[in-house]
Amino acid sequence: MLDWLECRPDRVALRWQGTDITYGEMVRRAGRTASALAARGIARGDRVAILAHNCPDYLDLLFACARLGAVLVTLNWRLAPPEWQYILEHSGAKLLAHEGEFSKALDTLNLRLIRTGLDLPSCEGGEVPPVAGKADDPLLLVYTSGTTGRPKGAVHTGATLMANAAAGVEAHAMVPGDRILTFLPMFHVGGLNNQTLPAISVGATVILQPRFAPDTALAAIEGEKPTIILLVPAVMKALVEHPRFALTDLSSLRFAMAGSSVVPVELIRAFHARGLPVGQIYGSTETGPVSIVLKREDAMRKTGACGVPALGCQVRLVDDDGRDVPSGASGEVLIKAPNLMTGYWRDEAATREALADGWYRTGDVGRRDAEGFYWVDERKKDMIISGGENIYPAELEVVLDSCPAIAEGAVIARADPKWGEVPVAVIVRREGASLREEEVRQLFEGRLARFKHPHSVVFVDALPRNVMGKILRYRLREQFGS
């Protein structure tokens, strides 16, 4: 990966808040960062965490870790402090680099690690350390919400990131002259791996914004003239509904990619009406995520499809017995690719469950048409995708279970015009207990990120169950999910 930076020193790599950072300067910044980390005792195999909005330091730390053989752990700034603490402890992070605005929240935690600001490239250090990292070493650790109530850390190596970058370049037909607008958060593989690292790998320019806001995004499209952007449904909706959308000059854009969840066709058509083709990237944290792609040349005629297997990716659709299904039939989507995670950090059981003979079981249900294009009909049934963020009901149900006034509870998705989906808590009060919606909401304060909190609470006499006692969530979705 370090070769990406060193072979084109004079080209502009990053456009950041009006300042251009060349590839040569990125080499120097990454070297100074590696030196500063080494001075703090970071060596091969150590974990280095970052808690920040999008900034050049993300890439400085990633490439510094690649040099040292260390592992970068990305923290979602939208999470609650106890969630940060769990990830930092589970990953065994030795150092945390963070923005100053998170200092007060971090001060409330019991953290046994080195804390530092994001000014590592400017810190005094010794000579740039020699390259110690190898392609098969763990390099990126991204935590994804867990079905058991605790997040799991997907491990990506330098090799899987390079394979994913190659697949991303091919999916976008990316060239050195491209200008990539990145405003999705780089703590997710979507913001970091879908377009940003592919752009760096091919020598393009990344126009980096700290976070998404529809007015600044539209201003950047008009002023910075990007050629490719990445969207998620909540972002698409915010842009389409913004009063400046119809007036913004989109002519520099040749292509937009969408992903993270099933994308409503009406949002795609709103961009198509402006003459901008919208493709799709299907994947997950575990898959890199570039797995199935709808390319520019097929975007208009295959609206709503996920596309065809990405470069190096194999896809199977299987029935409940693991047998391949024919074209037109529905089956679970299995992925095998060089950009798959190597496993879950410190979780062999979950790794064995997710990866079988090199195939990753997505849990999603899809079908393949006569032309070989894949369509995802259903997501993982329990997972909620709200504004591009994954929420597993188990995370919320652990909180509900801790309340003595709740006999049992379940969390489902409810359709939402702004966020796509939001969590709804369906609760059975314990006999004789008095419990109001406001009290249920209060249970989540300070324990889970606010975007995970239930948007509403429904009280029922009993939860529907099958003969084995399992909660029939589909019944709850039918009753309360619309």
N, C-alpha and C positions, 0 to 999 in steps of 0.2 A: 504493500500500500504506500510506503514511503516513496516508491518510484513515481507515483502519480504526481507528486509535488516537484520532484527534482528535475524532470525532463523538459519543463517549460517555464523557466524562472521569470520571464518578462510578461507573461500573460496575466490578466486580472482574474484572480480566483474568487474573491469576495467583494461585493459592493455592500458596505455596512455604514448606515447612517451618513451617507454622502462621501465616504472615504473608500478608496480602492485599495485592496490588499492583494498584492501579486502572489503568484505561486512561490517565487523566491522568498518573499517575506513570510509566507506561511511556513516554509522550511525553517527559517530562522526562529520564528515564534515557537514552532513545535520543538525545536532544539533547546531553546531557552526554558520552555516548560518542562521538558524531560530533565534538564539539568537541575531545575528547582525542585522537581519531585524527588530526584535522586538525593539531593541535599537533605531532604526530609525523610530519608530512609526507605523510599519506595523502590522496590526491586521486582524482579521477574515473579509473576504469580500474585502480587499484591493487588488489592482492589482499591480503585480510586473513584469516588462518587462525585457527581456534580448536581447541584440544585440551582437552576437558573432558567431564565427565559432564553430564547434563542440568542446566541451571540457567537463571535468568532472563537471564544474560549472552548466551546464544545469541540470544535475541530482541532484546536491546539492540544487539548487533553487526549482526544482519541489518537492522534498521530504520535503524541509523546508516549502514550501507553503502548502503542505498536512498537516503538523503538525500545522501550524498557522491557517489554514482555508482560506488562501489567494489564489489568482489566478495568475498563471504564464501566461504572454503574450509573445509569441515568435515573434521576429521581423526578417524578411527576410533581410539579409545583402546585398542582391542584389538590393533592392529597392532604389529609390532616396530619399534624405532627406525629401522632402515634404510628401512623402508617409509614412515615419516613423512618422512624426508629426501628420498626420491624425489618424493613428492607436493609437498613444499614447493618443491623445486627446479623440478619440471616446471611447477607453477602460477606460479612466479615470485613467490611470496608476499613481501610487503615487511615484514609484521608478523605475529607469532604471539602470540596471547593464550592463556595456558594456566593450568591449575590447578597449584598448588605440588607436588602429588605426582608430577608428570611432570618436574620440574626435573632430577633426577639423570640420568634417561634421556636427556633433551635435551642435557645437558652433554657426553655422549659423542659428539655429532654435530658436524659441521662446518657450522654454519648461519650464513649471511650475511644476517641479517635482524634486525629489531627484536624483542626478546622482552619481553613484559610480562605482568603478572598479570591477573586477571579483575576488578580493581577500577576499571576505566575509568570507570564512571558516577560514581564519587566523586572522580575526578582533577580537579585544577584545570585549567581550559581557558578559552579566550576565549569570545566569543559563539557561539551556536549557528549553524553555517554555513548559508547558504541552500541550498535544495534544488537539487542539480545533477544528480541521477540521473534518467534518463528510463525509461519503461516498457520500451523495447526494449533497454536496456543489460543486459549480463550482470550478474547479481546473486548467484547461488548456483552454486558449483562443487563437485560431489559426485563423488568418485572411486569407480569400480566396478571390481572385479577384471577383468583383461583376458584375453582368449583367447590372446594372444601372450605371456603371462607378465608383462606390465606393466599396472598399472591405467590406466584411461582416465577423463578428467574430463568428466562430462556437464554442459553449460552450460545453466543456466536463467536466464531474464530475469525482470524484475518482471512482465512481461505473462504469461509462462507460469505463474508462481507464482499470479498472481491468477486465471487460468483454472482452474488446478488447485484452488484454494480454492473457487471457485464450484461445480466438479464435486463436491468433497467435501461441501459444504453440502447440495447436492441429493441426493447418495447417502445421507446420514445423516438427511435431513429435519431438519437442525440448526436450532435457534432460539436467541435470546439467553438464554433461561432454562436452557440446557443446561450441565451440568458435565462436562467431558471429563477423564478420567484418562489422563495421559501418563506411561508408564514405559519405553516402547521408546526406544532411543537416537536423539537428534535429529541425530547425524551421518549418519543414513540419511534418505532421503526418506520412509520409512515413519513414523518417529517425528516428523519435522518437518512433513511435507506432507499426510499422510493425514487427520489430525484436528486437530493443533495449530494450524496456520495457518488452516484453515477455521473453527475455533472463534473465533480472534481476528478473522477477517474479519466474522463475524456478531455479535460482541459477547458471546459466551458466556464462561464461566470455565474456565480450564485448571488442573487440579490436577496440579502437576508434581512428579515424583519423580526423584531423581538417576539411579537405575537400577532394573532389575527384581529383585525378590526375592519369592517367593510369599507369605511371611508378611506383609511390609509391603504388598504389593498387596492381599491379602485384608483387611487391617486398614483400608486406605484405602477400599476398596469399602464396608465396613460403617460406617466413621466419617465419611468425607467425602461419602458419598451421591452418587457420580457417576451420570450418566444414560447415558453412552456410553463404551465402552472399545475399545482396539485390541489384537488378539492376533496372535501367530504360533504355529505348531504347538508349538515347544519350550515356550513360555510356557503354552499351553493344557494341555499334559501336566503341567507342574510344578504348576499350580493344581489340576487334577483329582486328582492323586495326593497333594496336601497333606491332612493329617488335618483341617484346618479348613474345607476346601472345602464339605463337606456341611452344615456348621453355619453358614456365613457367610450373612448376610442379603443377598441379591442383589436385593431388591425395588425399589431405587432405579434399577436398570439397566433401560432399555427396549430396549437393543440393544447387541450386540457385533459388531465387524467383525474378520475374520481375513484374513490375507494372507501375502505373502512367498514362499510355495511352495504346492504342492498340499497341501491340508489334509486329513488323514485323517478320514473320515466318522465314525469312532467317537468322536473327540474332539469334533466338532461335536455329536453326539448326547448326549454327557455334559452339555453346557450346555443343550441342549434339554430334557433330563430335569429340569433345575432351573427350567424355564420361561423361559429366556433365549434369544431368537432370535439366531442367529449368521449374519451375512451374510458376503460375501467381497468383497475388492477385488483385482482382477487388474491388474498393471502392473509397472513396473520403474523403476530410477533414471532411465532415458531418457524414460519416459512421464509422469513427474511426481509420483506414479505412478498417479493415479486414471484408469483406462481402461475397465474392465468391472466392473460392480458388481451384487452380489446384495443387494437392499434388504430392509428389515425385513418388508414384507408378503409377500415370496416366500421368506423364509429357511427356514420350516418345510417347505414343500411342494417346494422345489427344493434340498434338502440336497446339497451337493457341487458344485453348479453355480457358475461364476464370475459369471453374471448377464447383464445386458444392457449395451449401450454406455453409458458415463457421459455426463453433459451435455457436448455439443459434440464427442463422440468418434465417429469412424467406425471400423468394424471390417470387415476382409475376411479370408476364408479362401481361400488359393490353393494350387494344386498346384505341382509342381516346375517347370512351364513358366510360372508366374505367372497361370494362369487361375483364375477364381473357381469354387469347388466348390459343389455343391447342398447343401441342408439334409441333415443326417445323415452327410455325407461328411467325412473328415478333411482338413485343410489347414493350412498355416503361417498363424499369426495375424499380420496386418498392422494397424497402428494409425495413424490420422491424427487429430490433435487439436490444439487451440490450446495445450495444456499439454505438448506434446512439447519435448524439449530442442532447442536450436538447432544442436547439434553437439557433437563432442568437442573439448576444448581442445587446440589445437596438434596436431591430428591430422586433416588433411583426408582422407586415404585411408580411415581408419576411419569418418569421417562419411559419405563417399560410399557406403561399403559398407552402412552401417546405414540411411541415409535415401535413398529413391528416389522422386522426384516427390512429396515430402511424406509418404510412407508409411514408418513405422518397421518394419523386419523383426525380429520378436521372436525368431525361431528356434524358437518353441514350436508344438506341433501341437495343434489343437483342432477342435471340431465345433459345429454349431449345431442345436438341436432344432427341432421344428415350431412351438414358441411363440416362437422367436427368442432363446432363452437359450443362452449359450455355455458349453462345457465344455472345459477343457484336459486333454488325455489324456497328453501328454508334455511335459516341460520340455526346455530346451536339453540335448541328450543328454550333453554332456560336463560341464556345470556341476554342482557339488555344493552343495546347500543344507543347511548344518549349523547348527541352532539359529537359523535366520533369516539367517545370514550366507552370502553367495555365495563359493564357492571354485572357481576354475578350475584344472583339473589342470595347465595349462601353467605356472602359478606354481611348483608343486612340482617339475615335471619339469625346469625350468631348474636347480634345486638338484641334482637327481639327476644331471643331465648333467655337472655340475662335478666329480663324484667319479671319479677314475681307475679305481677298482675296479668301477665299474658300466658294463657294455657297453651296456645300454639299459634304460629303465624307463618305466612308464606308471602313471598314478594314476586310480583309479576310485572311485565311490561304493559304500559298503556300507551297507545298512539298519541303523539303530541305534534301539533302543527309546526312548532319551532325547533324542537330537539329531535324529532323523529320518534323517540320513545322516552318515557320517564318511568321510574319505579313507583309502584303502588303496593302498599302493605295491606294484606288481608289478614285480619286478626280475630282470634277467639279469646274473649276475656276469660280469666279464671273465675270460677263461680264465686259470687259475692264481691268481686273486685270492681272498683270504679276507675275507669280509665278513659281519658279524653284524647282526641287527636293531637292536641298541642303537647300533651305529655309524652305521647309516642314519638313525636318529632324531636323532642328534647333529648331522647335517649341517644341520638346520633351526634349531638353537638360535641365537637372535639374528638370524636372517635373515628369518624369516616369523613372523607372529603364531602363538601357540601353538594356536589353534583350527584352523589350517590344517595342522598337523603330521599325518603319517600316524598313524592309530590302530593300524595293524598293517602289517607288511611280509611279502610273500609272495615267495619265491625260486622262479623257474621256469627251465627250460632254454632256452626261446625264447618270444617273444611272437607270438601269431597275427597273420598279415598276409594281405591280399588279393593278387591278382596284380599290383597296382600298388605293392605294398610298404607300403600304409597299414595301421597297427595296427587290428585289429578289436576295438574296445573293447567292443562288445556281447558278444563271446565272453568277454572277461575279466569283464564284469558277470555273465554267466550262471554262470561258474565260481566267482567269488570275491565276488560282490556281495550274497549273502544270508547 
